[in-house]
Amino acid sequence: MNFIIWLIVGGIIGWVASLIMKRDAQQGIILNIVVGIVGSFLGGWLIAPLLGTGTVNSGDFSIMGLVSSLIGAVVLLLIINLFTRGRAR
């Protein structure tokens, strides 16, 4: 059951991040889930220690945990934009 919730929340975080970075038309649901999960790992590694919180991947479903996961997903899409377009949007 925890795995299903992890996929759903990862998909929502990836979708919101793709809306923020204006890449939603280029991504499907699977890529949104992947971006959300990988972005949560990235956010947990970079952002969560600065905010003093965990991420969705560590079981922290607080507002700050979701925010750090979202920031990690946006940073991941920014890195992808740098490599695919040569500049950040």
N, CA, C and O atoms as a printed pandas DataFrame, in Angstrom:
     atom_number atom_name residue_name chain_id  residue_number  x_coord  y_coord  z_coord
0              1         N          MET        A               1    0.822   -1.197    0.000
1              2        CA          MET        A               1    0.000    0.000    0.000
2              3         C          MET        A               1    0.863    1.258    0.000
3              4         O          MET        A               1    0.537    2.247   -0.658
4              5         N          ASN        A               2    1.968    1.211    0.745
5              6        CA          ASN        A               2    2.867    2.355    0.808
6              7         C          ASN        A               2    3.470    2.665   -0.556
7              8         O          ASN        A               2    3.679    3.832   -0.886
8              9         N          PHE        A               3    3.754    1.636   -1.351
9             10        CA          PHE        A               3    4.327    1.808   -2.687
10            11         C          PHE        A               3    3.352    2.535   -3.604
11            12         O          PHE        A               3    3.767    3.376   -4.402
12            13         N          ILE        A               4    2.074    2.225   -3.504
13            14        CA          ILE        A               4    1.058    2.874   -4.335
14            15         C          ILE        A               4    0.947    4.357   -3.975
15            16         O          ILE        A               4    0.851    5.205   -4.862
16            17         N          ILE        A               5    0.960    4.667   -2.697
17            18        CA          ILE        A               5    0.912    6.064   -2.265
18            19         C          ILE        A               5    2.158    6.798   -2.733
19            20         O          ILE        A               5    2.078    7.957   -3.142
20            21         N          TRP        A               6    3.306    6.137   -2.679
21            22        CA          TRP        A               6    4.570    6.709   -3.141
22            23         C          TRP        A               6    4.492    7.060   -4.624
23            24         O          TRP        A               6    4.965    8.119   -5.038
24            25         N          LEU        A               7    3.892    6.171   -5.432
25            26        CA          LEU        A               7    3.740    6.433   -6.868
26            27         C          LEU        A               7    2.765    7.577   -7.139
27            28         O          LEU        A               7    3.018    8.421   -7.998
28            29         N          ILE        A               8    1.670    7.605   -6.418
29            30        CA          ILE        A               8    0.659    8.650   -6.623
30            31         C          ILE        A               8    1.211   10.025   -6.243
31            32         O          ILE        A               8    1.062   10.986   -6.998
32            33         N          VAL        A               9    1.840   10.119   -5.084
33            34        CA          VAL        A               9    2.387   11.407   -4.642
34            35         C          VAL        A               9    3.551   11.814   -5.543
35            36         O          VAL        A               9    3.694   12.995   -5.859
36            37         N          GLY        A              10    4.383   10.867   -5.960
37            38        CA          GLY        A              10    5.464   11.171   -6.898
38            39         C          GLY        A              10    4.930   11.677   -8.220
39            40         O          GLY        A              10    5.499   12.599   -8.805
40            41         N          GLY        A              11    3.843   11.090   -8.700
41            42        CA          GLY        A              11    3.222   11.553   -9.940
42            43         C          GLY        A              11    2.665   12.954   -9.819
43            44         O          GLY        A              11    2.798   13.760  -10.740
44            45         N          ILE        A              12    2.050   13.246   -8.706
45            46        CA          ILE        A              12    1.488   14.595   -8.496
46            47         C          ILE        A              12    2.608   15.623   -8.392
47            48         O          ILE        A              12    2.513   16.704   -8.974
48            49         N          ILE        A              13    3.662   15.299   -7.660
49            50        CA          ILE        A              13    4.792   16.225   -7.532
50            51         C          ILE        A              13    5.453   16.434   -8.888
51            52         O          ILE        A              13    5.795   17.563   -9.238
52            53         N          GLY        A              14    5.637   15.367   -9.653
53            54        CA          GLY        A              14    6.222   15.492  -10.988
54            55         C          GLY        A              14    5.347   16.309  -11.923
55            56         O          GLY        A              14    5.853   17.091  -12.728
56            57         N          TRP        A              15    4.035   16.132  -11.818
57            58        CA          TRP        A              15    3.104   16.888  -12.660
58            59         C          TRP        A              15    3.147   18.376  -12.329
59            60         O          TRP        A              15    3.195   19.210  -13.233
60            61         N          VAL        A              16    3.129   18.715  -11.035
61            62        CA          VAL        A              16    3.185   20.116  -10.628
62            63         C          VAL        A              16    4.514   20.741  -11.045
63            64         O          VAL        A              16    4.548   21.886  -11.496
64            65         N          ALA        A              17    5.603   19.997  -10.896
65            66        CA          ALA        A              17    6.910   20.512  -11.321
66            67         C          ALA        A              17    6.945   20.732  -12.827
67            68         O          ALA        A              17    7.530   21.710  -13.293
68            69         N          SER        A              18    6.327   19.837  -13.594
69            70        CA          SER        A              18    6.310   20.014  -15.047
70            71         C          SER        A              18    5.428   21.202  -15.447
71            72         O          SER        A              18    5.695   21.849  -16.460
72            73         N          LEU        A              19    4.391   21.493  -14.674
73            74        CA          LEU        A              19    3.587   22.695  -14.925
74            75         C          LEU        A              19    4.391   23.953  -14.634
75            76         O          LEU        A              19    4.318   24.925  -15.385
76            77         N          ILE        A              20    5.155   23.941  -13.554
77            78        CA          ILE        A              20    5.969   25.094  -13.194
78            79         C          ILE        A              20    7.029   25.353  -14.257
79            80         O          ILE        A              20    7.286   26.502  -14.614
80            81         N          MET        A              21    7.645   24.285  -14.763
81            82        CA          MET        A              21    8.721   24.425  -15.753
82            83         C          MET        A              21    8.205   24.435  -17.192
83            84         O          MET        A              21    8.997   24.479  -18.133
84            85         N          LYS        A              22    6.892   24.396  -17.368
85            86        CA          LYS        A              22    6.245   24.427  -18.695
86            87         C          LYS        A              22    6.716   23.288  -19.600
87            88         O          LYS        A              22    6.996   23.501  -20.780
88            89         N          ARG        A              23    6.802   22.076  -19.039
89            90        CA          ARG        A              23    7.163   20.881  -19.799
90            91         C          ARG        A              23    6.034   19.856  -19.790
91            92         O          ARG        A              23    6.242   18.704  -20.173
92            93         N          ASP        A              24    4.859   20.256  -19.363
93            94        CA          ASP        A              24    3.765   19.304  -19.206
94            95         C          ASP        A              24    3.332   18.701  -20.532
95            96         O          ASP        A              24    2.931   17.538  -20.573
96            97         N          ALA        A              25    3.402   19.460  -21.610
97            98        CA          ALA        A              25    2.988   18.942  -22.916
98            99         C          ALA        A              25    3.964   17.900  -23.442
99           100         O          ALA        A              25    3.596   17.096  -24.299
100          101         N          GLN        A              26    5.197   17.893  -22.952
101          102        CA          GLN        A              26    6.212   16.963  -23.425
102          103         C          GLN        A              26    6.271   15.689  -22.592
103          104         O          GLN        A              26    6.930   14.731  -22.998
104          105         N          GLN        A              27    5.615   15.647  -21.457
105          106        CA          GLN        A              27    5.710   14.531  -20.537
106          107         C          GLN        A              27    4.379   13.817  -20.418
107          108         O          GLN        A              27    3.315   14.426  -20.526
108          109         N          GLY        A              28    4.456   12.534  -20.197
109          110        CA          GLY        A              28    3.275   11.744  -19.908
110          111         C          GLY        A              28    3.237   11.407  -18.432
111          112         O          GLY        A              28    4.041   11.915  -17.650
112          113         N          ILE        A              29    2.310   10.555  -18.053
113          114        CA          ILE        A              29    2.145   10.219  -16.642
114          115         C          ILE        A              29    3.335    9.439  -16.101
115          116         O          ILE        A              29    3.728    9.633  -14.950
116          117         N          ILE        A              30    3.913    8.558  -16.914
117          118        CA          ILE        A              30    5.055    7.766  -16.448
118          119         C          ILE        A              30    6.252    8.670  -16.182
119          120         O          ILE        A              30    6.921    8.529  -15.158
120          121         N          LEU        A              31    6.523    9.591  -17.090
121          122        CA          LEU        A              31    7.647   10.507  -16.898
122          123         C          LEU        A              31    7.390   11.457  -15.722
123          124         O          LEU        A              31    8.333   11.832  -15.025
124          125         N          ASN        A              32    6.149   11.846  -15.490
125          126        CA          ASN        A              32    5.822   12.657  -14.314
126          127         C          ASN        A              32    6.128   11.901  -13.028
127          128         O          ASN        A              32    6.658   12.479  -12.080
128          129         N          ILE        A              33    5.797   10.615  -12.989
129          130        CA          ILE        A              33    6.080    9.800  -11.804
130          131         C          ILE        A              33    7.588    9.688  -11.598
131          132         O          ILE        A              33    8.081    9.830  -10.479
132          133         N          VAL        A              34    8.314    9.435  -12.681
133          134        CA          VAL        A              34    9.773    9.310  -12.574
134          135         C          VAL        A              34   10.392   10.627  -12.104
135          136         O          VAL        A              34   11.261   10.625  -11.233
136          137         N          VAL        A              35    9.952   11.743  -12.672
137          138        CA          VAL        A              35   10.476   13.052  -12.264
138          139         C          VAL        A              35   10.143   13.326  -10.803
139          140         O          VAL        A              35   10.975   13.855  -10.066
140          141         N          GLY        A              36    8.941   12.974  -10.382
141          142        CA          GLY        A              36    8.554   13.193   -8.983
142          143         C          GLY        A              36    9.380   12.374   -8.016
143          144         O          GLY        A              36    9.789   12.882   -6.972
144          145         N          ILE        A              37    9.636   11.116   -8.343
145          146        CA          ILE        A              37   10.390   10.241   -7.442
146          147         C          ILE        A              37   11.871   10.614   -7.433
147          148         O          ILE        A              37   12.475   10.729   -6.367
148          149         N          VAL        A              38   12.455   10.800   -8.610
149          150        CA          VAL        A              38   13.874   11.177   -8.674
150          151         C          VAL        A              38   14.068   12.574   -8.090
151          152         O          VAL        A              38   15.062   12.832   -7.410
152          153         N          GLY        A              39   13.130   13.467   -8.352
153          154        CA          GLY        A              39   13.194   14.807   -7.766
154          155         C          GLY        A              39   13.090   14.788   -6.248
155          156         O          GLY        A              39   13.703   15.614   -5.573
156          157         N          SER        A              40   12.318   13.848   -5.709
157          158        CA          SER        A              40   12.238   13.714   -4.251
158          159         C          SER        A              40   13.566   13.256   -3.674
159          160         O          SER        A              40   13.988   13.730   -2.619
160          161         N          PHE        A              41   14.226   12.333   -4.367
161          162        CA          PHE        A              41   15.558   11.925   -3.913
162          163         C          PHE        A              41   16.535   13.098   -3.963
163          164         O          PHE        A              41   17.311   13.309   -3.031
164          165         N          LEU        A              42   16.492   13.853   -5.051
165          166        CA          LEU        A              42   17.358   15.016   -5.203
166          167         C          LEU        A              42   17.043   16.070   -4.143
167          168         O          LEU        A              42   17.950   16.656   -3.552
168          169         N          GLY        A              43   15.767   16.305   -3.909
169          170        CA          GLY        A              43   15.356   17.251   -2.872
170          171         C          GLY        A              43   15.748   16.788   -1.484
171          172         O          GLY        A              43   16.105   17.597   -0.628
172          173         N          GLY        A              44   15.681   15.485   -1.262
173          174        CA          GLY        A              44   16.092   14.946    0.031
174          175         C          GLY        A              44   17.581   15.075    0.268
175          176         O          GLY        A              44   18.035   15.204    1.405
176          177         N          TRP        A              45   18.326   15.041   -0.802
177          178        CA          TRP        A              45   19.773   15.128   -0.688
178          179         C          TRP        A              45   20.245   16.582   -0.584
179          180         O          TRP        A              45   21.181   16.876    0.159
180          181         N          LEU        A              46   19.600   17.494   -1.330
181          182        CA          LEU        A              46   20.053   18.885   -1.376
182          183         C          LEU        A              46   19.233   19.840   -0.510
183          184         O          LEU        A              46   19.798   20.666    0.208
184          185         N          ILE        A              47   17.912   19.733   -0.573
185          186        CA          ILE        A              47   17.036   20.748    0.011
186          187         C          ILE        A              47   16.599   20.408    1.441
187          188         O          ILE        A              47   16.561   21.288    2.301
188          189         N          ALA        A              48   16.272   19.150    1.697
189          190        CA          ALA        A              48   15.734   18.768    3.005
190          191         C          ALA        A              48   16.669   19.104    4.173
191          192         O          ALA        A              48   16.184   19.553    5.212
192          193         N          PRO        A              49   17.992   18.907    4.047
193          194        CA          PRO        A              49   18.844   19.312    5.180
194          195         C          PRO        A              49   18.806   20.826    5.447
195          196         O          PRO        A              49   18.939   21.260    6.591
196          197         N          LEU        A              50   18.627   21.611    4.402
197          198        CA          LEU        A              50   18.538   23.062    4.596
198          199         C          LEU        A              50   17.245   23.460    5.285
199          200         O          LEU        A              50   17.224   24.399    6.080
200          201         N          LEU        A              51   16.158   22.741    4.981
201          202        CA          LEU        A              51   14.864   23.040    5.586
202          203         C          LEU        A              51   14.647   22.299    6.898
203          204         O          LEU        A              51   13.711   22.610    7.634
204          205         N          GLY        A              52   15.490   21.336    7.197
205          206        CA          GLY        A              52   15.354   20.565    8.426
206          207         C          GLY        A              52   14.174   19.610    8.395
207          208         O          GLY        A              52   13.499   19.423    9.408
208          209         N          THR        A              53   13.920   19.005    7.244
209          210        CA          THR        A              53   12.782   18.112    7.096
210          211         C          THR        A              53   13.177   16.908    6.260
211          212         O          THR        A              53   14.292   16.843    5.742
212          213         N          GLY        A              54   12.278   15.970    6.130
213          214        CA          GLY        A              54   12.476   14.822    5.265
214          215         C          GLY        A              54   11.782   15.057    3.936
215          216         O          GLY        A              54   11.340   16.168    3.644
216          217         N          THR        A              55   11.688   14.010    3.134
217          218        CA          THR        A              55   10.972   14.097    1.859
218          219         C          THR        A              55    9.906   13.029    1.823
219          220         O          THR        A              55    9.742   12.259    2.769
220          221         N          VAL        A              56    9.190   12.993    0.730
221          222        CA          VAL        A              56    8.150   11.987    0.547
222          223         C          VAL        A              56    8.767   10.593    0.554
223          224         O          VAL        A              56    8.168    9.651    1.072
224          225         N          ASN        A              57    9.953   10.460   -0.013
225          226        CA          ASN        A              57   10.614    9.155   -0.071
226          227         C          ASN        A              57   11.000    8.635    1.302
227          228         O          ASN        A              57   11.087    7.423    1.500
228          229         N          SER        A              58   11.233    9.525    2.251
229          230        CA          SER        A              58   11.581    9.092    3.596
230          231         C          SER        A              58   10.348    8.961    4.487
231          232         O          SER        A              58   10.476    8.736    5.690
232          233         N          GLY        A              59    9.168    9.099    3.911
233          234        CA          GLY        A              59    7.928    8.927    4.661
234          235         C          GLY        A              59    7.437   10.185    5.337
235          236         O          GLY        A              59    6.534   10.110    6.171
236          237         N          ASP        A              60    7.991   11.333    5.016
237          238        CA          ASP        A              60    7.575   12.600    5.609
238          239         C          ASP        A              60    6.553   13.271    4.694
239          240         O          ASP        A              60    6.922   13.905    3.705
240          241         N          PHE        A              61    5.272   13.130    5.024
241          242        CA          PHE        A              61    4.206   13.708    4.213
242          243         C          PHE        A              61    3.739   15.046    4.774
243          244         O          PHE        A              61    2.566   15.400    4.652
244          245         N          SER        A              62    4.661   15.793    5.393
245          246        CA          SER        A              62    4.320   17.122    5.885
246          247         C          SER        A              62    4.400   18.120    4.732
247          248         O          SER        A              62    4.867   17.789    3.643
248          249         N          ILE        A              63    3.948   19.320    4.979
249          250        CA          ILE        A              63    3.994   20.366    3.955
250          251         C          ILE        A              63    5.445   20.643    3.555
251          252         O          ILE        A              63    5.737   20.763    2.365
252          253         N          MET        A              64    6.346   20.746    4.510
253          254        CA          MET        A              64    7.749   21.015    4.198
254          255         C          MET        A              64    8.385   19.837    3.464
255          256         O          MET        A              64    9.251   20.041    2.612
256          257         N          GLY        A              65    7.980   18.627    3.773
257          258        CA          GLY        A              65    8.479   17.465    3.045
258          259         C          GLY        A              65    8.026   17.472    1.593
259          260         O          GLY        A              65    8.798   17.131    0.696
260          261         N          LEU        A              66    6.779   17.859    1.361
261          262        CA          LEU        A              66    6.272   17.956   -0.007
262          263         C          LEU        A              66    6.937   19.106   -0.760
263          264         O          LEU        A              66    7.213   18.990   -1.954
264          265         N          VAL        A              67    7.194   20.211   -0.067
265          266        CA          VAL        A              67    7.850   21.359   -0.703
266          267         C          VAL        A              67    9.281   21.006   -1.096
267          268         O          VAL        A              67    9.727   21.358   -2.188
268          269         N          SER        A              68   10.003   20.314   -0.218
269          270        CA          SER        A              68   11.378   19.943   -0.564
270          271         C          SER        A              68   11.397   18.951   -1.721
271          272         O          SER        A              68   12.305   18.996   -2.551
272          273         N          SER        A              69   10.421   18.062   -1.791
273          274        CA          SER        A              69   10.327   17.141   -2.925
274          275         C          SER        A              69   10.002   17.892   -4.214
275          276         O          SER        A              69   10.553   17.585   -5.272
276          277         N          LEU        A              70    9.113   18.870   -4.126
277          278        CA          LEU        A              70    8.760   19.673   -5.298
278          279         C          LEU        A              70    9.951   20.493   -5.785
279          280         O          LEU        A              70   10.188   20.584   -6.989
280          281         N          ILE        A              71   10.697   21.087   -4.868
281          282        CA          ILE        A              71   11.879   21.855   -5.256
282          283         C          ILE        A              71   12.901   20.945   -5.932
283          284         O          ILE        A              71   13.527   21.334   -6.918
284          285         N          GLY        A              72   13.069   19.736   -5.404
285          286        CA          GLY        A              72   13.985   18.782   -6.029
286          287         C          GLY        A              72   13.545   18.406   -7.431
287          288         O          GLY        A              72   14.386   18.260   -8.318
288          289         N          ALA        A              73   12.238   18.244   -7.655
289          290        CA          ALA        A              73   11.725   17.908   -8.981
290          291         C          ALA        A              73   11.904   19.079   -9.950
291          292         O          ALA        A              73   12.217   18.870  -11.122
292          293         N          VAL        A              74   11.710   20.298   -9.473
293          294        CA          VAL        A              74   11.917   21.477  -10.326
294          295         C          VAL        A              74   13.398   21.598  -10.685
295          296         O          VAL        A              74   13.727   21.910  -11.830
296          297         N          VAL        A              75   14.288   21.358   -9.734
297          298        CA          VAL        A              75   15.724   21.402  -10.012
298          299         C          VAL        A              75   16.094   20.334  -11.030
299          300         O          VAL        A              75   16.903   20.587  -11.922
300          301         N          LEU        A              76   15.513   19.144  -10.910
301          302        CA          LEU        A              76   15.766   18.082  -11.884
302          303         C          LEU        A              76   15.325   18.497  -13.278
303          304         O          LEU        A              76   16.059   18.277  -14.241
304          305         N          LEU        A              77   14.152   19.090  -13.408
305          306        CA          LEU        A              77   13.688   19.552  -14.720
306          307         C          LEU        A              77   14.542   20.706  -15.243
307          308         O          LEU        A              77   14.732   20.836  -16.453
308          309         N          LEU        A              78   15.051   21.534  -14.352
309          310        CA          LEU        A              78   15.958   22.597  -14.770
310          311         C          LEU        A              78   17.243   22.015  -15.346
311          312         O          LEU        A              78   17.746   22.501  -16.359
312          313         N          ILE        A              79   17.771   20.986  -14.711
313          314        CA          ILE        A              79   18.971   20.318  -15.218
314          315         C          ILE        A              79   18.683   19.656  -16.563
315          316         O          ILE        A              79   19.510   19.708  -17.473
316          317         N          ILE        A              80   17.524   19.040  -16.688
317          318        CA          ILE        A              80   17.153   18.420  -17.964
318          319         C          ILE        A              80   17.032   19.482  -19.053
319          320         O          ILE        A              80   17.470   19.265  -20.183
320          321         N          ASN        A              81   16.439   20.631  -18.720
321          322        CA          ASN        A              81   16.333   21.737  -19.689
322          323         C          ASN        A              81   17.707   22.228  -20.127
323          324         O          ASN        A              81   17.899   22.563  -21.296
324          325         N          LEU        A              82   18.656   22.275  -19.211
325          326        CA          LEU        A              82   19.999   22.725  -19.564
326          327         C          LEU        A              82   20.642   21.812  -20.594
327          328         O          LEU        A              82   21.332   22.280  -21.499
328          329         N          PHE        A              83   20.418   20.515  -20.458
329          330        CA          PHE        A              83   21.029   19.569  -21.377
330          331         C          PHE        A              83   20.263   19.421  -22.685
331          332         O          PHE        A              83   20.867   19.164  -23.727
332          333         N          THR        A              84   18.950   19.579  -22.646
333          334        CA          THR        A              84   18.168   19.365  -23.878
334          335         C          THR        A              84   18.034   20.615  -24.726
335          336         O          THR        A              84   17.921   20.518  -25.948
336          337         N          ARG        A              85   18.043   21.774  -24.115
337          338        CA          ARG        A              85   17.861   23.003  -24.876
338          339         C          ARG        A              85   19.074   23.912  -24.853
339          340         O          ARG        A              85   19.133   24.879  -25.613
340          341         N          GLY        A              86   20.033   23.625  -24.003
341          342        CA          GLY        A              86   21.213   24.458  -23.934
342          343         C          GLY        A              86   21.049   25.679  -23.056
343          344         O          GLY        A              86   21.996   26.448  -22.890
344          345         N          ARG        A              87   19.868   25.877  -22.489
345          346        CA          ARG        A              87   19.642   27.003  -21.590
346          347         C          ARG        A              87   18.490   26.675  -20.653
347          348         O          ARG        A              87   17.671   25.808  -20.960
348          349         N          ALA        A              88   18.417   27.344  -19.534
349          350        CA          ALA        A              88   17.327   27.146  -18.593
350          351         C          ALA        A              88   16.158   28.041  -18.954
351          352         O          ALA        A              88   16.352   29.137  -19.480
352          353         N          ARG        A              89   14.967   27.591  -18.682
353          354        CA          ARG        A              89   13.773   28.393  -18.931
354          355         C          ARG        A              89   13.394   29.155  -17.710
355          356         O          ARG        A              89   12.408   29.892  -17.723
